[in-house]
Amino acid sequence: MRVNKIKSAVLEKNQKVTVKDLPQEKLLSLECEVKIEAAGLCSSDISRGYGGTSYFYPLVMGHEMAGEITKIGSGVKNHFHVGDKVCVFPLIPCFNCIPCKQKLYALCKDYSYYGSRKNGGFAERLNVNHWNLLKIPDGVNIEDCALIEPTTVALHAVEKLNITNEEKSKVCILGAGFIGLIAVQIIKRLYPKCEVIITDRNQYKLNIGSNYGASTKLVNDQTSWEFFLLQNANSFDNIIELVGSPETYSAALEIASHGATIVWAGNISENLKLEKSQVSSILRKELTILGTWNSIFKGKYSCDWEKAIELIANGLKPSELVTSRISLDEIDKTLEKLYEHKSRKSFFKSIKILVNPNG
């Protein structure tokens, strides 16, 4: 009999995830116990689970999640109630550093994080500070809300672009993963006049981008890549880089038109070295280059998460990009397979995988 135990997928060491019962942690006064109904598997989980990048072991991964509140801490009061459906903002600010004092919580210098710096959502239940919870309105799909974290990363990047509905703008998205494809959906919903082109090495992903109204460009070898750069030099008003390679970071400078805005959003995989000519191009074209890492949950500026909830309530469907659904018991084999494909740079029909910890 499993009394006070929580079934969890535990990363014991690099390339070893074991499903086991963990002792139920004491619910603190400002926490809510959340029954996890859906949790997204992120590319960072692949690196953390099979690429040796975890901060520590053992760890329960999973930072994209939504579920139902099953218990309320004594200090939560009337903020939430048992039975509320909620999504989880994974970053836990320190509230003491300079960015936190400025209410720039996503830029906290000493943050913790559900799923990487403390246990996350690949478990039946998780105790979450009520500050990190956002209530899901009635009738909004729980799977869509489990994917709000990566959806808001895309929304945050889109909001940094220089786009209006008054004039037609030309946007290039480098990388057709989940964030790139959801960015296409967001742009087409918010800025219907905008022309969007998305590039990738995987035709399967590009076909989905095309279904969402984007033009597509397959760049699966050096010849096609160089032709794309030549054909589109100085062409785009706005660019979102999502691949994270030095080649795509540099490419953004080449395809940017004069006065363009570039958003660098892909985690850089290795050192980026800019040539003198590239720096000169930034100066002479007067480019605006912006970095983005997370999304805004609470604080100084308007909440990306509330905007995403509204978009979902009005028809945005992140869950359309789910290509498979798995249980906790299938996480280890799934991570192994994904890591193998990633290491070999092979192509397969997978965009987003959802875990059902209670399935």
C-alpha positions in Angstrom: 0.0 0.0 0.0 1.5 3.4 -1.1 0.8 5.6 1.9 2.5 9.0 1.8 4.5 8.0 -1.3 4.7 9.7 -4.6 5.5 7.8 -7.8 8.3 9.7 -9.5 10.7 9.4 -12.4 14.1 10.0 -10.7 17.3 10.8 -12.6 19.7 8.7 -10.5 22.8 9.5 -12.5 23.6 10.5 -16.1 21.6 8.2 -18.5 19.7 6.5 -15.8 16.0 7.4 -14.9 14.3 5.1 -12.4 10.6 5.1 -11.5 10.2 4.8 -7.8 8.1 5.9 -4.8 9.5 8.9 -3.0 8.5 10.0 0.5 5.9 12.7 0.4 7.4 16.0 1.5 5.8 18.1 4.2 3.5 20.8 2.7 4.8 24.2 3.7 2.5 27.0 4.7 2.8 28.9 1.4 2.6 25.8 -0.8 -0.1 24.0 -2.6 0.1 20.3 -3.5 -0.6 19.9 -7.2 -1.6 16.6 -8.9 0.4 16.8 -12.1 -2.0 16.0 -15.0 0.4 16.8 -17.9 4.1 17.7 -18.1 6.1 18.6 -21.2 9.4 17.0 -22.0 11.8 19.8 -23.0 15.1 19.5 -25.0 16.8 20.7 -21.8 15.5 17.5 -20.2 17.3 15.5 -22.9 20.6 17.3 -22.1 20.1 17.1 -18.4 19.0 13.4 -18.4 21.4 12.0 -21.0 23.9 14.7 -21.7 25.3 15.0 -18.2 24.3 18.6 -17.6 22.3 18.0 -14.4 23.2 20.2 -11.4 22.9 17.3 -9.1 21.6 13.7 -8.6 19.1 12.4 -7.8 16.7 14.8 -9.5 13.0 14.7 -10.6 13.0 16.6 -13.8 10.1 18.4 -15.6 9.5 22.1 -15.6 6.6 22.4 -18.1 3.5 21.3 -16.1 -0.1 21.8 -15.1 -2.5 20.0 -12.8 -5.1 20.2 -10.1 -4.6 21.5 -6.5 -5.2 18.7 -4.0 -4.0 20.4 -0.8 -3.6 24.0 0.4 -1.0 25.3 2.9 -2.1 27.2 5.9 -0.7 30.5 4.7 -2.2 30.4 1.2 -5.6 31.7 2.5 -8.0 32.6 -0.3 -5.5 32.8 -3.2 -6.3 29.2 -4.4 -8.7 26.4 -3.5 -8.7 22.6 -3.7 -9.9 21.6 -7.1 -8.4 24.6 -8.9 -6.6 23.8 -12.2 -3.3 25.6 -12.3 -0.1 25.8 -14.4 3.3 26.2 -12.8 5.9 29.0 -13.4 9.1 27.0 -12.8 11.5 29.8 -11.8 11.6 30.5 -8.1 13.1 34.0 -7.4 15.2 34.9 -4.5 13.4 38.2 -4.0 16.7 39.7 -2.7 18.9 40.4 -5.7 18.9 43.6 -7.7 16.7 42.3 -10.5 14.2 41.0 -7.9 14.2 44.3 -6.1 13.3 45.9 -9.5 10.5 43.3 -9.8 12.4 41.7 -12.8 11.9 38.2 -11.3 12.7 36.2 -14.5 16.1 37.8 -14.4 16.8 36.8 -10.8 20.5 36.1 -10.2 20.0 33.5 -7.4 17.0 31.6 -8.5 15.9 28.1 -8.0 13.9 26.2 -10.6 11.4 23.3 -10.5 12.7 20.4 -12.6 16.4 21.4 -12.6 17.5 23.0 -9.3 14.9 21.2 -7.3 12.4 18.4 -8.0 9.9 19.0 -10.7 6.8 17.7 -12.5 7.8 14.2 -13.6 5.9 12.9 -10.5 2.3 12.2 -9.5 2.2 15.3 -7.2 4.4 18.3 -6.4 4.4 20.8 -3.7 4.6 24.3 -5.3 4.8 27.8 -3.8 1.5 29.6 -4.4 3.5 32.5 -5.9 4.4 30.2 -8.8 0.9 29.1 -9.6 -1.6 30.6 -12.2 -5.2 29.5 -12.2 -6.5 28.1 -15.4 -10.0 29.3 -16.4 -12.8 26.8 -16.7 -13.0 25.1 -20.1 -9.3 25.7 -21.0 -7.5 22.5 -22.0 -5.1 21.2 -19.4 -2.6 19.9 -22.0 -2.4 23.4 -23.6 -1.7 24.9 -20.3 1.0 22.4 -19.4 2.8 23.8 -22.4 2.4 27.5 -21.4 6.1 27.7 -20.3 7.6 27.2 -23.8 4.6 29.0 -25.3 5.4 32.1 -23.3 9.1 31.9 -24.2 7.9 32.2 -27.8 5.4 35.0 -27.0 8.1 36.9 -25.1 10.4 36.7 -28.1 7.6 37.8 -30.5 6.8 40.8 -28.3 10.4 42.0 -28.7 10.0 42.2 -32.5 9.3 45.5 -34.2 5.9 44.5 -35.7 2.7 46.4 -36.1 -0.7 45.8 -37.8 -0.4 49.1 -39.6 2.2 47.9 -42.1 3.4 44.6 -43.5 6.5 43.2 -41.9 8.7 40.3 -43.0 9.8 37.9 -40.2 12.3 35.0 -40.4 12.3 32.3 -37.7 15.5 30.2 -37.7 14.5 26.9 -36.2 11.2 25.0 -36.4 11.1 23.3 -33.0 8.1 23.7 -30.7 9.0 27.4 -29.8 9.5 28.3 -33.5 6.2 26.7 -34.6 4.2 28.2 -31.8 5.8 31.6 -32.6 4.4 31.2 -36.1 0.9 30.7 -34.7 1.3 33.7 -32.3 2.5 36.0 -35.1 -0.3 35.0 -37.5 -2.9 35.5 -34.8 -1.6 38.9 -33.5 -0.2 40.3 -36.8 -2.2 38.8 -39.7 -0.5 41.1 -42.3 2.9 39.8 -41.3 4.8 37.6 -43.7 6.6 34.7 -41.9 9.3 32.4 -43.2 10.7 29.6 -41.1 13.8 27.5 -41.7 14.9 24.1 -40.5 16.7 20.9 -41.5 13.6 18.8 -40.9 10.9 18.8 -43.6 8.3 17.2 -41.3 8.5 20.3 -39.0 8.4 22.7 -41.9 5.2 21.1 -43.2 3.6 22.0 -39.9 4.9 25.5 -40.2 3.3 25.7 -43.6 0.0 24.6 -42.2 0.1 27.5 -39.8 0.6 30.0 -42.7 4.4 30.4 -42.9 6.6 30.1 -45.9 9.3 27.5 -45.4 12.8 26.8 -46.4 14.6 23.5 -46.0 18.3 24.0 -45.3 19.5 20.4 -44.8 23.0 20.7 -46.2 25.7 23.4 -46.8 24.6 24.1 -50.3 21.0 24.8 -49.5 22.1 26.9 -46.4 24.5 29.0 -48.4 21.8 29.5 -51.2 19.3 30.6 -48.6 21.7 33.2 -47.2 22.6 34.5 -50.6 19.0 34.7 -51.8 17.8 36.5 -48.6 20.7 38.8 -47.8 19.4 42.1 -46.2 15.8 40.8 -46.6 14.1 40.6 -43.2 12.8 43.3 -40.9 12.6 40.9 -37.9 14.4 37.7 -37.1 14.1 35.2 -34.2 17.1 32.9 -33.8 16.1 29.6 -32.0 18.8 27.1 -33.1 21.6 28.3 -30.8 24.5 27.6 -33.2 27.2 30.1 -34.2 26.2 29.7 -37.8 22.6 30.7 -37.2 23.5 33.6 -34.9 25.8 34.9 -37.6 23.2 34.2 -40.3 20.8 36.5 -38.6 23.2 39.4 -39.2 23.4 38.6 -42.9 19.7 38.3 -43.6 18.7 41.3 -41.5 17.6 44.4 -43.5 18.7 47.9 -42.6 17.2 48.9 -39.2 16.0 45.3 -38.5 15.4 43.8 -35.1 17.1 40.5 -34.2 16.0 38.4 -31.2 18.6 35.9 -30.1 16.7 33.2 -28.2 18.5 29.9 -28.9 20.9 28.8 -26.2 24.3 29.1 -27.8 26.0 25.8 -28.2 29.6 27.1 -28.5 31.6 30.3 -28.6 30.5 32.9 -31.1 33.2 34.9 -32.8 32.2 37.9 -34.8 34.4 39.1 -37.6 35.2 42.8 -38.1 32.9 42.8 -41.2 30.0 41.5 -39.1 30.4 44.1 -36.4 30.6 46.7 -39.2 27.3 45.3 -40.6 25.6 45.7 -37.2 26.8 49.4 -37.1 26.1 50.3 -40.7 22.7 48.6 -40.8 21.9 50.0 -37.4 20.6 46.7 -36.2 18.8 46.2 -32.9 19.9 42.9 -31.3 17.9 41.7 -28.2 18.4 38.7 -26.0 15.6 36.8 -24.4 15.8 33.8 -22.1 12.6 33.3 -20.2 9.2 35.0 -20.0 7.4 37.5 -17.6 5.2 35.9 -15.0 4.8 38.7 -12.4 6.4 42.0 -11.6 7.3 45.2 -13.4 5.8 44.4 -16.8 2.6 42.8 -18.0 2.4 39.0 -17.5 3.2 36.8 -20.6 1.5 33.9 -18.9 -1.9 35.6 -18.6 -1.6 36.7 -22.2 -0.9 33.1 -23.2 -3.9 31.9 -21.3 -6.0 34.4 -23.1 -4.6 33.3 -26.5 -5.3 29.7 -25.6 -8.8 30.5 -24.5 -9.3 32.2 -27.9 -8.1 29.3 -30.0 -4.3 29.0 -29.8 -3.5 25.2 -29.5 0.0 24.4 -28.3 -1.2 20.8 -27.8 -1.5 20.4 -31.5 2.3 20.1 -31.6 2.2 17.1 -29.2 3.5 14.1 -31.2 3.4 11.5 -28.5 2.1 11.0 -24.9 4.0 8.8 -22.4 3.9 7.6 -18.8 6.5 8.0 -16.2 7.7 4.4 -16.9 8.5 5.4 -20.5 10.7 8.5 -19.8 14.0 6.7 -19.6 13.7 5.0 -23.0 12.2 8.1 -24.6 15.2 10.2 -23.4 17.6 7.6 -24.6 16.0 7.6 -28.1 15.8 11.4 -28.3 19.5 11.8 -27.2 20.6 9.3 -29.8 18.8 11.2 -32.5 20.1 14.5 -31.2 23.7 13.2 -31.1 23.5 11.9 -34.6 21.5 14.9 -35.9 19.1 12.4 -37.5 15.5 13.4 -38.4 12.4 12.0 -36.8 8.8 13.0 -36.4 8.8 14.4 -32.9 8.1 18.0 -31.8 6.7 17.8 -28.2 6.2 14.9 -25.9 3.8 15.0 -23.0 4.2 13.0 -19.8 1.1 11.9 -17.9 2.5 11.1 -14.4 -0.9 9.8 -13.2 -1.6 7.7 -16.3 
